[in-house]
Amino acid sequence: MVQQRRVTVAVVGAGAIGLAAALQLRRAGVNGVTVIDRNPSPGMGSTGRANGGVRAQFTTPINIEFSRYTIPALAALDRQSGGQVGYRPVGYLFMAGTDATADALRRACELQHSLGVDVTMVSQRRVLELAPFVRTEGILAATYCSSDGIVDPHGVTAALRSAADDAGVTWLFGAGVTGIDAGSRGATVRCGSTHVVADFVVNAAGPDARQVASLAGVDLPVTAYRRNLACTEAVAGLPERLPMCVDADTGLLIRREAGGVLIGFSDPADPPCTDDTFDPGFLVAVATRAGNRFPFLESVSVDSRKCWAGLYPETTDHHAIVDAPREAPWFVQCAGFGGHGIMHCLAAGQAVAETIRDGSCTTFDLRPLRLNRFGGVAPIMETAVL
């Protein structure tokens, strides 16, 4: 027997983006917000497999503004939740050793600084003060932003869920979406034996967003890619406070994780993939790149019990899509964050809330995130993709 729920907004996806969208909708005064997810609890997809980095060091204004909104909001949520978010402003340190990457880093720094980010160019001496194990030979440029840092993805999930609970959000877990049927106003979201009738539907399904969009006949250009992470065994002599260290030449990044370091690398040559099991070939890719800035890794063992992978939902220009298709104005897409979902979640949620409540967003200029930007004039590319 089919059970029917009547709501104002149905949010599909209970990762950081969906949770934040639901919370911001309620904060904006929108009643009747329900989150739908196929998993039994929130944050069980890409959010729970995230690196946990939050940064404002991006290369386009919209991504910088999303970070400048979300990072302080996460810090506030951390205080309100008694430290549940786990926000630690240890900073991000970017290092460049080629003319091209150094020039790009300088241009990015100028843009970030012009938008109010507390980023600075730093010397090789300062690099060694921040990260004594770095190979500084050949560094032509380096930037550091002290308000960038680390959060606990599971803590973010719990804090957002708790805040959304307090705000009156309702939940439908263990309910995979099998159909979205447009009505005279809004749509019916079919979830097995439960049908949710909503004035608006928000697609915050992360790597599954393209499939969810297709249920309503919408072509959403978001593609999933596997991204791997690995933790080392304990490393002697690591500073207690260590920034996220990014080798801009190779794309390799590391940060402190317990007594060792966590290693990340996103290979731009990887094909699309929906498999989120760890790829052992990742360790080979890391080994060929570690010597450039992090030669100490060559003598450190990886803890095989602490290797995992998650999925990045990407667009071709590495910007999210926050927009409703003209043919379905009730269907707001909020997807394609490419691994930046946690660090942009509350800004994305605010954009969704204003779009639904007011008909447009005034806090941010969402034109770079419009759905129809592909296929015409080449969109602006985000190049600080980690």
SERO-4910 file (N, C-alpha, C, O; in steps of 0.05 Angstrom, whole numbers):
BEGIN
 pado doro    nc1    nc2    nc3   cac1   cac2   cac3    cc1    cc2    cc3    oc1    oc2    oc3
  Met    A     17    -24      0      0      0      0     17     25      0     36     27     16
  Val    A     12     43    -18     28     68    -20     20     88      1     -4     94      5
  Gln    A     40     98     15     36    119     34     45    145     22     65    146      7
  Gln    A     30    166     26     36    192     14     43    213     35     29    216     55
  Arg    A     64    227     30     72    250     47     69    276     31     76    276      8
  Arg    A     60    297     44     58    323     31     77    342     44     76    346     68
  Val    A     96    353     29    117    371     39    119    395     21    109    396     -1
  Thr    A    134    415     31    140    438     14    165    432     -3    165    437    -27
  Val    A    186    422     10    211    416     -4    220    388      3    222    381     26
  Ala    A    226    372    -18    238    346    -14    267    348    -23    273    354    -47
  Val    A    286    343     -5    315    344    -11    324    315    -15    322    299      3
  Val    A    334    309    -39    344    282    -44    374    281    -39    390    294    -54
  Gly    A    382    266    -19    410    264    -12    416    275     16    410    298     22
  Ala    A    427    258     33    433    266     61    463    268     67    472    261     89
  Gly    A    478    277     47    506    284     52    507    312     62    487    324     68
  Ala    A    531    324     62    535    351     73    518    371     57    506    389     70
  Ile    A    516    368     31    501    387     15    471    385     21    458    406     26
  Gly    A    460    361     21    432    358     27    424    367     55    404    380     59
  Leu    A    441    359     75    436    367    102    436    398    105    419    409    118
  Ala    A    457    410     93    459    439     95    436    453     81    426    474     90
  Ala    A    428    443     58    405    454     43    380    454     60    365    473     62
  Ala    A    375    431     73    351    428     90    353    447    113    333    460    120
  Leu    A    376    449    126    379    467    149    375    496    141    361    511    154
  Gln    A    387    504    119    385    532    110    357    539    101    348    562    105
  Leu    A    343    520     89    315    525     82    298    530    107    282    549    107
  Arg    A    302    515    128    287    520    153    296    546    166    279    561    176
  Arg    A    321    552    165    330    578    176    319    601    161    315    623    172
  Ala    A    313    597    135    301    618    119    271    619    122    258    636    109
  Gly    A    260    602    139    231    603    144    214    586    127    190    589    127
  Val    A    226    568    111    211    550     94    202    526    111    219    512    122
  Asn    A    176    522    112    165    499    128    163    474    111    163    476     86
  Gly    A    160    452    124    155    427    109    179    417     93    176    413     69
  Val    A    202    414    105    226    405     91    232    376    100    235    370    123
  Thr    A    234    359     80    241    330     85    265    323     69    268    330     45
  Val    A    283    307     81    307    297     68    303    267     63    294    252     80
  Ile    A    309    259     38    305    231     29    333    220     23    349    233      9
  Asp    A    338    196     33    364    183     26    360    153     26    345    142     42
  Arg    A    374    139      7    372    110      5    387     96     28    381     72     33
  Asn    A    405    110     41    420     98     63    405     99     89    386    115     91
  Pro    A    412     83    109    397     83    134    403    107    152    389    112    171
  Ser    A    424    122    146    431    146    162    446    166    145    455    158    123
  Pro    A    449    191    153    462    211    136    492    207    134    504    194    151
  Gly    A    504    219    113    533    221    110    546    194    103    570    192    107
  Met    A    531    175     92    542    149     87    554    147     58    564    126     51
  Gly    A    552    168     43    563    168     16    590    183     15    607    177     31
  Ser    A    593    201     -3    619    215     -6    627    231     18    650    233     24
  Thr    A    607    243     33    614    259     56    630    243     76    650    253     86
  Gly    A    621    219     82    635    203    102    662    193     94    677    183    110
  Arg    A    669    196     68    695    187     58    713    210     51    734    206     37
  Ala    A    706    234     59    721    258     52    747    261     67    751    249     88
  Asn    A    765    277     55    791    283     67    787    301     92    802    299    111
  Gly    A    767    318     91    762    336    114    774    364    111    772    380    130
  Gly    A    788    370     89    800    396     86    779    417     79    759    412     65
  Val    A    783    441     89    767    464     82    785    487     76    804    493     91
  Arg    A    781    500     53    800    521     44    785    542     27    765    537     15
  Ala    A    797    566     28    787    588     11    807    592    -12    802    610    -29
  Gln    A    828    577    -13    848    581    -35    839    567    -60    849    545    -68
  Phe    A    819    579    -73    810    571   -100    818    592   -120    831    612   -113
  Thr    A    811    587   -145    820    605   -166    798    620   -180    803    634   -200
  Thr    A    773    617   -171    751    631   -183    734    645   -161    732    634   -139
  Pro    A    723    668   -167    708    683   -146    686    667   -133    683    669   -109
  Ile    A    670    652   -148    647    639   -136    656    617   -117    644    614    -95
  Asn    A    677    602   -123    687    582   -105    699    594    -80    696    584    -58
  Ile    A    713    617    -83    724    631    -60    702    641    -42    703    639    -18
  Glu    A    681    653    -54    659    664    -38    644    641    -24    635    645     -1
  Phe    A    640    619    -37    627    596    -24    643    587      1    632    581     22
  Ser    A    670    587     -2    686    579     21    686    600     43    684    594     66
  Arg    A    687    626     35    687    647     55    661    648     70    661    657     93
  Tyr    A    640    639     59    614    637     73    614    612     91    606    613    115
  Thr    A    622    589     80    618    564     94    638    559    117    630    549    138
  Ile    A    663    566    113    683    560    134    676    574    160    677    561    181
  Pro    A    670    600    161    662    612    186    636    600    197    633    598    221
  Ala    A    618    593    179    593    581    188    598    553    201    585    546    220
  Leu    A    617    538    190    624    513    202    638    517    229    634    502    248
  Ala    A    654    538    230    667    545    256    647    552    277    649    545    300
  Ala    A    626    567    269    605    574    287    589    549    296    582    546    319
  Leu    A    584    531    277    570    507    284    587    489    302    576    475    319
  Asp    A    613    491    299    631    476    317    628    486    345    627    470    364
  Arg    A    627    512    349    624    524    375    596    516    387    594    509    410
  Gln    A    576    518    370    549    512    380    545    483    387    529    476    404
  Ser    A    560    466    374    557    437    378    577    426    398    579    401    402
  Gly    A    592    443    412    611    434    431    635    421    419    647    403    430
  Gly    A    643    430    395    667    419    382    662    395    364    681    382    355
  Gln    A    637    389    358    630    366    342    641    367    314    649    347    303
  Val    A    641    391    302    651    394    274    681    388    273    690    379    252
  Gly    A    695    394    294    724    388    294    740    408    277    761    400    266
  Tyr    A    731    432    275    745    452    259    772    459    271    773    468    295
  Arg    A    794    456    256    821    462    265    834    480    244    840    470    222
  Pro    A    837    506    249    849    524    228    879    521    227    894    539    235
  Val    A    888    498    216    917    493    214    928    505    189    953    506    186
  Gly    A    911    514    171    921    527    146    926    507    123    928    483    128
  Tyr    A    927    518     99    935    504     75    961    517     65    962    542     63
  Leu    A    980    501     58   1006    511     47   1009    500     19   1012    476     15
  Phe    A   1008    518     -1   1012    510    -29   1040    517    -37   1050    538    -30
  Met    A   1053    499    -52   1081    503    -61   1083    497    -90   1072    477   -100
  Ala    A   1097    515   -105   1101    512   -133   1130    514   -141   1145    530   -130
  Gly    A   1138    496   -159   1166    495   -167   1171    498   -197   1193    494   -206
  Thr    A   1150    504   -213   1154    510   -241   1144    538   -246   1128    549   -231
  Asp    A   1153    549   -268   1144    577   -275   1114    578   -278   1101    597   -269
  Ala    A   1102    558   -290   1073    558   -295   1058    556   -269   1039    572   -265
  Thr    A   1065    537   -252   1050    534   -227   1055    558   -208   1037    566   -193
  Ala    A   1079    569   -209   1085    592   -192   1069    616   -200   1058    631   -184
  Asp    A   1068    621   -227   1052    644   -237   1022    640   -230   1009    659   -222
  Ala    A   1013    616   -233    985    610   -226    979    615   -196    958    625   -189
  Leu    A    998    607   -180    995    610   -151    995    640   -144    979    649   -126
  Arg    A   1012    656   -156   1012    685   -151    986    698   -159    976    714   -145
  Arg    A    976    691   -183    951    702   -193    928    695   -174    911    711   -168
  Ala    A    928    670   -166    907    661   -148    908    676   -121    888    683   -110
  Cys    A    932    680   -111    936    694    -86    925    723    -88    912    732    -70
  Glu    A    931    736   -110    921    763   -114    890    764   -115    878    781   -102
  Leu    A    878    745   -128    849    744   -129    837    738   -102    819    751    -93
  Gln    A    849    718    -88    839    711    -62    841    735    -42    823    741    -27
  His    A    864    748    -43    868    771    -25    848    793    -32    838    806    -13
  Ser    A    843    797    -57    824    819    -65    795    813    -55    779    831    -53
  Leu    A    790    787    -50    763    780    -41    762    776    -10    742    765      0
  Gly    A    783    784      3    783    784     32    794    759     46    790    756     70
  Val    A    807    742     31    820    718     42    846    726     55    862    741     43
  Asp    A    852    715     79    877    722     93    900    705     83    913    691     99
  Val    A    905    705     58    926    689     45    951    706     41    949    730     35
  Thr    A    974    694     44    999    709     40   1019    692     24   1018    667     26
  Met    A   1036    705      9   1059    692     -3   1080    688     19   1084    706     35
  Val    A   1092    664     20   1111    658     41   1138    649     29   1139    639      7
  Ser    A   1159    654     44   1186    647     35   1192    617     40   1177    603     53
  Gln    A   1214    608     29   1223    581     34   1228    577     64   1223    555     75
  Arg    A   1239    597     77   1244    595    106   1218    590    121   1216    574    139
  Arg    A   1197    605    113   1171    602    126   1159    575    120   1146    563    137
  Val    A   1163    565     96   1154    538     89   1165    518    108   1151    501    118
  Leu    A   1191    520    114   1204    501    132   1195    504    161   1194    485    176
  Glu    A   1188    529    169   1177    533    195   1150    519    198   1143    508    219
  Leu    A   1134    520    177   1107    508    177   1108    478    174   1093    463    186
  Ala    A   1126    469    157   1128    440    150   1158    433    147   1168    433    124
  Pro    A   1171    426    169   1201    422    168   1210    399    150   1234    399    143
  Phe    A   1193    381    143   1201    358    127   1199    363     97   1207    346     81
  Val    A   1190    386     89   1187    392     60   1214    396     47   1232    409     58
  Arg    A   1216    386     23   1239    391      6   1235    418     -7   1218    421    -25
  Thr    A   1250    439      1   1245    466     -9   1260    473    -34   1255    493    -46
  Glu    A   1279    456    -41   1296    462    -65   1278    466    -89   1261    449    -96
  Gly    A   1281    488   -103   1267    494   -127   1240    507   -123   1226    512   -143
  Ile    A   1231    512    -99   1205    526    -95   1208    554   -105   1225    569    -96
  Leu    A   1190    562   -123   1190    588   -135   1168    606   -122   1171    630   -123
  Ala    A   1147    594   -111   1126    609    -99   1111    591    -79   1109    566    -84
  Ala    A   1102    602    -57   1086    587    -38   1066    606    -25   1072    629    -21
  Thr    A   1042    596    -19   1021    612     -6   1011    597     19   1011    572     20
  Tyr    A   1002    612     38    992    601     63    968    617     72    969    642     72
  Cys    A    947    603     80    923    616     91    916    603    117    910    579    118
  Ser    A    918    618    139    916    607    166    888    598    173    884    582    191
  Ser    A    867    609    160    840    602    167    830    578    152    809    567    158
  Asp    A    845    569    131    840    543    119    845    522    141    859    527    160
  Gly    A    836    498    137    842    478    157    828    451    153    824    443    130
  Ile    A    820    439    175    810    411    175    785    410    191    782    425    211
  Val    A    766    394    182    742    387    198    740    356    199    753    342    184
  Asp    A    722    347    216    716    318    218    691    314    201    669    322    210
  Pro    A    693    300    178    669    296    162    645    283    177    622    291    173
  His    A    651    264    194    630    251    209    618    270    230    594    270    235
  Gly    A    635    287    241    626    307    260    609    328    246    589    337    257
  Val    A    617    336    222    601    355    207    573    343    202    553    357    205
  Thr    A    572    318    193    547    305    188    529    305    213    506    313    212
  Ala    A    541    297    236    525    296    261    516    323    269    493    326    278
  Ala    A    533    344    267    525    371    275    503    382    257    484    394    267
  Leu    A    506    378    231    485    387    213    459    373    218    437    385    218
  Arg    A    460    346    222    436    331    228    422    341    253    398    344    254
  Ser    A    438    346    274    427    355    299    414    382    296    392    387    306
  Ala    A    428    401    282    417    427    278    392    426    261    373    441    266
  Ala    A    391    409    241    368    406    224    344    394    240    321    402    237
  Asp    A    351    375    257    330    364    275    317    386    292    293    388    294
  Asp    A    334    402    304    325    424    321    308    444    305    290    456    316
  Ala    A    315    447    280    300    466    263    274    455    252    258    470    240
  Gly    A    269    429    256    244    418    247    245    403    220    224    397    209
  Val    A    268    396    210    270    380    186    261    352    192    266    341    214
  Thr    A    247    339    173    239    311    176    255    294    157    268    304    138
  Trp    A    255    268    161    273    250    147    259    225    136    239    216    147
  Leu    A    269    216    114    260    191    102    285    175     94    294    179     71
  Phe    A    295    158    111    319    143    106    312    115     96    289    105     99
  Gly    A    332    102     83    327     76     72    307     76     49    292     57     45
  Ala    A    306     98     35    286    102     14    299    112    -12    303    136    -16
  Gly    A    306     93    -29    317    100    -55    296    112    -73    274    102    -74
  Val    A    304    133    -87    285    146   -105    283    131   -131    303    127   -145
  Thr    A    259    122   -139    255    107   -163    241    122   -185    239    113   -208
  Gly    A    230    145   -178    216    161   -199    210    189   -189    206    193   -165
  Ile    A    209    208   -207    201    235   -201    181    243   -222    189    246   -246
  Asp    A    157    247   -215    135    253   -233    126    282   -230    116    289   -208
  Ala    A    128    298   -251    120    326   -250     90    328   -247     75    312   -259
  Gly    A     81    347   -231     52    352   -228     45    380   -237     62    393   -249
  Ser    A     21    388   -232     13    415   -239     29    436   -224     33    458   -233
  Arg    A     37    428   -200     55    445   -183     74    427   -168     65    413   -150
  Gly    A     99    428   -175    118    411   -162    118    383   -174    115    380   -198
  Ala    A    123    363   -157    127    336   -167    121    316   -145    120    323   -121
  Thr    A    118    291   -153    117    269   -134    142    253   -136    150    243   -158
  Val    A    156    249   -114    180    234   -112    173    206   -102    163    203    -80
  Arg    A    177    186   -119    170    159   -112    193    145    -99    215    143   -110
  Cys    A    189    135    -74    209    121    -59    197     94    -49    190     92    -26
  Gly    A    196     75    -67    183     50    -60    154     53    -53    139     63    -69
  Ser    A    147     46    -29    119     47    -20    111     75    -10     88     79     -2
  Thr    A    130     93     -9    125    121      0    127    140    -23    148    140    -37
  His    A    107    156    -27    107    177    -48    107    204    -33     90    209    -17
  Val    A    127    221    -40    129    247    -27    121    268    -48    134    271    -68
  Val    A     99    282    -42     89    302    -59    100    329    -50     96    337    -27
  Ala    A    115    343    -67    130    367    -59    126    389    -79    123    385   -103
  Asp    A    126    414    -68    125    438    -85    152    441    -99    154    450   -122
  Phe    A    174    434    -85    201    436    -96    216    410    -90    212    398    -68
  Val    A    234    402   -108    252    380   -103    280    390   -107    286    404   -126
  Val    A    298    384    -88    326    392    -89    343    366    -95    341    347    -79
  Asn    A    358    367   -116    375    344   -123    402    349   -111    419    363   -122
  Ala    A    407    336    -87    433    338    -74    445    311    -71    456    304    -50
  Ala    A    442    295    -92    449    266    -90    478    260    -97    485    237   -101
  Gly    A    496    281    -98    524    276   -101    531    260   -126    522    267   -148
  Pro    A    546    238   -124    553    221   -147    529    209   -161    531    201   -185
  Asp    A    506    208   -148    481    197   -160    464    218   -172    442    213   -181
  Ala    A    473    243   -172    456    266   -180    447    264   -209    424    271   -215
  Arg    A    465    254   -226    457    252   -254    434    232   -258    415    237   -273
  Gln    A    436    210   -244    415    190   -246    389    201   -234    368    196   -246
  Val    A    390    214   -212    366    226   -200    354    246   -219    329    246   -222
  Ala    A    370    263   -231    359    283   -249    345    270   -273    325    280   -283
  Ser    A    357    248   -283    345    234   -306    318    223   -301    302    220   -319
  Leu    A    311    218   -275    284    208   -269    263    229   -275    239    222   -278
  Ala    A    271    254   -277    252    276   -284    257    286   -313    247    307   -321
  Gly    A    273    271   -328    279    279   -355    299    301   -358    300    315   -379
  Val    A    315    306   -337    335    328   -338    363    316   -342    370    297   -328
  Asp    A    377    327   -361    405    319   -366    424    336   -350    427    359   -355
  Leu    A    435    323   -329    453    338   -311    482    329   -317    488    306   -312
  Pro    A    499    347   -326    527    339   -334    545    336   -310    564    352   -307
  Val    A    540    317   -293    556    311   -270    566    282   -272    549    264   -275
  Thr    A    592    277   -270    603    251   -273    620    244   -249    634    261   -238
  Ala    A    618    219   -240    632    210   -216    660    200   -223    664    186   -243
  Tyr    A    679    206   -205    707    196   -208    716    186   -180    709    198   -160
  Arg    A    731    164   -180    742    154   -155    766    170   -147    783    176   -163
  Arg    A    767    176   -121    790    190   -109    798    174    -84    782    167    -67
  Asn    A    824    168    -82    835    151    -61    850    167    -40    860    189    -45
  Leu    A    850    156    -16    865    167      6    879    145     21    869    123     23
  Ala    A    903    151     32    918    131     46    932    144     70    941    166     68
  Cys    A    932    130     93    946    139    117    971    123    121    972     99    116
  Thr    A    991    136    131   1017    123    137   1017    113    167    999    121    183
  Glu    A   1036     97    172   1042     90    200   1053    116    214   1057    136    201
  Ala    A   1058    114    240   1068    137    254   1094    148    243   1111    132    234
  Val    A   1097    174    242   1121    187    232   1133    203    255   1120    221    266
  Ala    A   1158    197    262   1171    211    284   1178    240    276   1185    246    253
  Gly    A   1174    258    295   1182    285    292   1163    303    278   1169    326    271
  Leu    A   1139    294    272   1119    311    259   1111    334    278   1106    329    302
  Pro    A   1108    358    268   1098    380    285   1069    374    293   1054    362    277
  Glu    A   1062    382    317   1034    377    327   1014    392    310    993    382    304
  Arg    A   1022    417    302   1004    433    285   1016    434    257   1037    447    252
  Leu    A   1004    420    239   1015    417    212    994    425    192    971    415    193
  Pro    A   1001    443    173    981    451    153    976    428    133    992    410    131
  Met    A    955    431    118    951    414     94    972    424     74    972    448     66
  Cys    A    990    407     66   1012    414     48   1006    404     20   1001    380     16
  Val    A   1006    422      1    999    416    -26   1022    421    -45   1032    444    -47
  Asp    A   1031    401    -59   1051    404    -80   1036    411   -106   1025    393   -119
  Ala    A   1036    436   -113   1021    445   -137   1032    433   -163   1018    433   -183
  Asp    A   1057    424   -163   1069    413   -187   1059    385   -193   1054    379   -216
  Thr    A   1055    369   -173   1047    341   -177   1018    336   -169   1006    316   -178
  Gly    A   1006    354   -153    979    350   -143    978    334   -118    956    329   -108
  Leu    A   1000    325   -107   1001    309    -83    996    327    -59   1007    349    -58
  Leu    A    980    317    -40    976    332    -15    978    314      9    972    290      7
  Ile    A    986    325     31    988    310     56    978    327     79    980    352     78
  Arg    A    969    315    100    962    328    125    967    308    148    968    284    144
  Arg    A    968    319    172    972    302    195    946    285    200    924    296    198
  Glu    A    950    260    206    927    242    214    938    225    236    954    207    231
  Ala    A    928    229    261    938    216    284    968    220    286    977    242    285
  Gly    A    984    198    288   1013    201    289   1027    201    263   1051    205    261
  Gly    A   1012    196    241   1024    195    214   1012    217    197   1004    238    207
  Val    A   1012    212    171   1000    232    152    980    218    134    982    194    128
  Leu    A    961    233    125    942    225    105    951    235     78    959    259     76
  Ile    A    950    219     57    960    226     31    937    226     11    921    207     11
  Gly    A    935    247     -5    914    248    -25    926    256    -52    947    270    -53
  Phe    A    913    247    -73    922    254   -100    899    249   -119    887    227   -119
  Ser    A    892    268   -135    871    265   -155    883    265   -183    892    286   -193
  Asp    A    885    242   -196    897    240   -222    878    249   -243    857    237   -247
  Pro    A    884    271   -258    866    281   -278    862    262   -301    844    265   -317
  Ala    A    879    242   -303    877    222   -325    858    199   -318    852    183   -335
  Asp    A    849    198   -293    831    176   -285    805    177   -301    794    199   -306
  Pro    A    794    154   -309    769    153   -323    746    155   -304    750    152   -280
  Pro    A    722    161   -313    698    161   -295    696    134   -282    703    113   -293
  Cys    A    685    134   -257    684    109   -242    664    112   -219    662    133   -206
  Thr    A    648     91   -215    629     91   -193    637     71   -172    622     66   -153
  Asp    A    660     59   -174    671     40   -155    685     55   -133    705     69   -139
  Asp    A    676     53   -108    689     68    -87    706     50    -69    711     57    -45
  Thr    A    716     28    -80    736     12    -65    764     23    -71    768     34    -93
  Phe    A    782     20    -52    809     32    -55    824     19    -78    823     -6    -81
  Asp    A    837     35    -94    853     26   -117    882     24   -109    895     44   -103
  Pro    A    894      0   -107    922     -3    -99    941     12   -118    963     19   -109
  Gly    A    933     16   -143    950     31   -161    955     60   -152    974     73   -161
  Phe    A    938     70   -134    942     96   -122    969     99   -109    982    119   -111
  Leu    A    978     78    -95   1003     78    -81   1026     81   -100   1047     93    -93
  Val    A   1024     69   -123   1045     71   -143   1047    100   -153   1068    112   -156
  Ala    A   1023    112   -158   1022    140   -167   1035    159   -146   1049    178   -153
  Val    A   1029    153   -121   1040    170    -99   1071    166    -98   1085    186    -95
  Ala    A   1080    142   -101   1109    136    -99   1125    151   -120   1147    160   -115
  Thr    A   1114    155   -144   1128    168   -165   1128    198   -162   1143    212   -176
  Arg    A   1112    209   -144   1110    238   -140   1120    248   -113   1126    272   -110
  Ala    A   1122    230    -94   1128    239    -66   1155    253    -64   1157    272    -48
  Gly    A   1175    245    -79   1202    256    -77   1204    285    -84   1223    298    -76
  Asn    A   1185    296    -99   1186    323   -107   1186    343    -83   1203    361    -82
  Arg    A   1168    339    -65   1166    356    -41   1166    341    -15   1173    352      6
  Phe    A   1159    315    -15   1156    300     10   1173    275      9   1162    253     12
  Pro    A   1200    277      7   1217    253      4   1216    235     29   1223    212     27
  Phe    A   1208    246     52   1207    229     76   1187    206     73   1189    186     87
  Leu    A   1168    209     55   1148    188     50   1160    163     39   1148    141     42
  Glu    A   1183    165     26   1195    142     14   1205    122     34   1209     98     28
  Ser    A   1207    130     60   1216    111     80   1194    106    101   1200     96    123
  Val    A   1170    114     95   1147    110    114   1128     90    102   1122     90     79
  Ser    A   1118     72    119   1100     51    111   1071     62    111   1064     78    128
  Val    A   1055     52     92   1027     58     91   1012     38    108   1018     14    107
  Asp    A    993     47    124    976     29    140    953     19    122    935     33    116
  Ser    A    955     -6    114    936    -18     96    907    -18    107    888    -20     91
  Arg    A    904    -15    133    878    -15    146    865     13    143    841     16    149
  Lys    A    881     32    135    871     60    134    874     71    106    885     93    102
  Cys    A    865     56     87    864     65     59    835     63     50    822     43     54
  Trp    A    826     84     37    798     83     28    795    101      3    813    116     -4
  Ala    A    771    100     -8    765    116    -32    737    127    -30    720    115    -16
  Gly    A    732    148    -44    705    160    -46    701    170    -74    719    168    -91
  Leu    A    678    181    -80    672    190   -106    670    221   -107    656    233    -90
  Tyr    A    683    232   -127    680    261   -133    659    264   -155    663    254   -177
  Pro    A    637    278   -150    618    285   -171    628    310   -186    626    332   -174
  Glu    A    638    307   -210    652    329   -224    635    340   -247    619    326   -259
  Thr    A    640    365   -254    632    377   -279    658    383   -295    680    381   -284
  Thr    A    655    389   -320    678    393   -337    694    418   -329    718    420   -336
  Asp    A    681    438   -316    696    462   -308    702    463   -279    712    483   -268
  His    A    696    441   -264    702    438   -236    688    459   -219    698    469   -199
  His    A    663    466   -228    645    482   -212    619    466   -208    611    450   -225
  Ala    A    606    471   -186    581    458   -181    559    469   -199    563    489   -213
  Ile    A    536    457   -198    512    467   -211    492    473   -189    484    455   -174
  Val    A    483    498   -187    462    506   -169    442    521   -186    445    545   -190
  Asp    A    421    507   -195    403    519   -214    379    501   -219    381    477   -213
  Ala    A    358    512   -228    334    496   -236    331    498   -266    332    520   -277
  Pro    A    326    476   -280    322    477   -309    296    492   -315    277    492   -300
  Arg    A    297    506   -338    274    523   -345    249    506   -348    227    516   -341
  Glu    A    252    482   -358    228    465   -362    218    453   -336    196    442   -336
  Ala    A    233    455   -315    224    444   -289    234    462   -266    252    455   -252
  Pro    A    222    486   -264    231    505   -244    228    496   -215    239    509   -197
  Trp    A    213    475   -211    210    464   -184    233    445   -176    234    436   -153
  Phe    A    251    439   -195    271    419   -191    299    432   -189    312    436   -210
  Val    A    307    439   -165    332    454   -161    356    434   -160    356    416   -142
  Gln    A    375    437   -178    399    420   -177    420    433   -159    425    457   -161
  Cys    A    431    417   -142    453    427   -124    473    404   -123    474    389   -104
  Ala    A    490    403   -143    507    379   -146    532    386   -162    535    408   -173
  Gly    A    551    367   -163    576    371   -179    597    386   -164    613    400   -176
  Phe    A    599    383   -138    618    398   -122    646    387   -123    665    400   -113
  Gly    A    650    364   -135    677    354   -140    695    352   -116    718    360   -118
  Gly    A    685    341    -94    702    339    -70    701    363    -52    715    363    -31
  His    A    686    384    -60    686    408    -44    659    411    -29    652    433    -20
  Gly    A    644    389    -27    617    391    -15    617    401     14    601    418     21
  Ile    A    635    390     30    635    399     58    643    428     60    630    443     75
  Met    A    664    436     46    674    464     49    656    484     36    660    508     41
  His    A    636    475     20    617    494      7    589    489     15    570    501      4
  Cys    A    584    471     35    557    462     39    538    483     49    515    485     38
  Leu    A    545    500     68    526    519     78    521    542     59    500    554     59
  Ala    A    541    549     43    536    569     22    517    557      1    499    571     -8
  Ala    A    521    532     -7    503    520    -26    475    518    -15    456    524    -29
  Gly    A    473    511     11    447    510     24    433    538     24    409    540     20
  Gln    A    449    559     29    437    586     29    428    593      1    407    605     -2
  Ala    A    443    586    -19    435    592    -47    409    577    -54    392    589    -66
  Val    A    407    552    -45    382    537    -50    359    550    -35    337    553    -47
  Ala    A    363    557    -10    342    569      6    331    595     -7    307    599     -8
  Glu    A    349    612    -16    340    637    -28    326    632    -55    307    646    -62
  Thr    A    337    613    -70    325    607    -96    296    597    -92    279    605   -108
  Ile    A    291    581    -72    264    570    -68    246    591    -54    223    594    -63
  Arg    A    256    604    -34    239    623    -19    234    648    -35    211    658    -35
  Asp    A    254    659    -49    252    685    -61    251    685    -92    245    705   -105
  Gly    A    257    661   -103    257    659   -132    284    665   -145    288    660   -169
  Ser    A    303    675   -129    330    680   -138    348    683   -114    339    688    -92
  Cys    A    374    681   -119    394    683    -98    407    710    -99    416    719   -120
  Thr    A    408    724    -76    421    750    -75    448    750    -60    464    768    -64
  Thr    A    452    730    -43    477    729    -28    501    723    -46    523    733    -42
  Phe    A    496    707    -67    517    699    -86    508    704   -115    484    703   -121
  Asp    A    527    710   -132    522    711   -161    525    683   -171    547    673   -175
  Leu    A    502    670   -177    502    641   -185    506    637   -215    504    614   -224
  Arg    A    510    658   -230    513    654   -259    535    634   -266    531    619   -285
  Pro    A    558    634   -252    578    614   -260    569    585   -254    582    566   -263
  Leu    A    548    581   -239    538    555   -231    513    547   -246    500    527   -239
  Arg    A    505    563   -266    480    557   -280    482    531   -296    504    523   -304
  Leu    A    460    518   -300    459    492   -313    465    494   -343    476    476   -354
  Asn    A    457    516   -355    460    518   -384    487    531   -393    489    541   -415
  Arg    A    507    531   -375    532    544   -382    549    527   -401    568    537   -413
  Phe    A    543    502   -404    559    484   -420    549    484   -449    525    488   -455
  Gly    A    568    481   -468    560    479   -496    562    505   -511    560    504   -536
  Gly    A    565    528   -498    568    553   -512    596    564   -508    615    550   -514
  Val    A    597    589   -498    623    601   -492    636    584   -470    623    577   -451
  Ala    A    662    579   -473    676    562   -453    673    574   -425    679    597   -421
  Pro    A    663    558   -406    660    568   -378    687    573   -365    708    562   -374
  Ile    A    687    588   -344    712    593   -328    719    567   -314    702    554   -301
  Met    A    745    560   -315    754    535   -303    765    540   -274    779    559   -270
  Glu    A    758    523   -256    771    522   -230    795    504   -233    793    481   -241
  Thr    A    819    515   -226    843    499   -231    855    488   -205    873    470   -206
  Ala    A    847    498   -182    857    488   -156    840    464   -148    825    465   -128
  Val    A    844    442   -163    828    417   -158    847    397   -146    868    390   -157
  Leu    A    840    388   -122    858    370   -107    846    342   -104    858    325    -92
***
